[in-house]
């Protein structure tokens, strides 16, 4: 049995670590993708790296669901599905769609694996162990409460935005073309990192639907990781495209705000 005090300490440490990551990433660029930097370690093919980085949370969540004995409960299964749909796509579909032979430094992959494993323990621990042990009435009447529907709607908007933005990015180049282009269309009309905005909205939606501190910490981690990268990408677009980019008047990751 997980002690509630231990779990709450875990949440606090995860939230504090996200703040450290948020600050650090304003000084150190995460060297993968458009900002690839070999100094972050031995390069691994992007397709392999994404599977190894994202699959642990997909597997771990099913294991925790089974071990927690919540397999007949509808609400935990709905909340689990929100997480698993994203990670199935990110673990097994997204890598197959990656074009070219790009690489990811091994250190980036290992950091991603570590966070995903800890996040599975954080979300799965709440849904399948903490709730039934300490808050047995937590899920009672859940499907009659507005926040699960609001949360699922926000998550769905974010998921679709993320998929569409990735599609736009993948089709910026024709086969053999190595030039860089400014992504346009969809939510790219408002932000330069629309794919990150979509992912952030997914986990904001999950936080609302789960109505949990664990969900809020997950959304905060997503912002802490992606907002500095969106800032760096914005600067890179400014440097590479100049006025062609700046005249678009986009924000970085949050439309009209940041």
Secondary structure, DSSP 8 states (H G I E B T S, - for coil): ---HHHHHHHHHHHHHHHHHHHHHTTTS---BGGG--GGGSSEEEHHHHHHHHHHHHHHHHHHHHHHTT-TT-HHHHHHHHHHHHHHHIIIIIHHHH--S--EEEHHHHHHHHHHHHHHHHHHHHIIIIIHHHH-TTTTTTGGGSHHHHHHHHHHHHHHHHHHHHHHHHHTSS-TT--------SGGGGTBS-HHHHHHHHHHHHHHHHHTSHHHHHHHHHHHHHHHHHHHHHHHHHHHHHTHHHHTT--BSSSTTT-
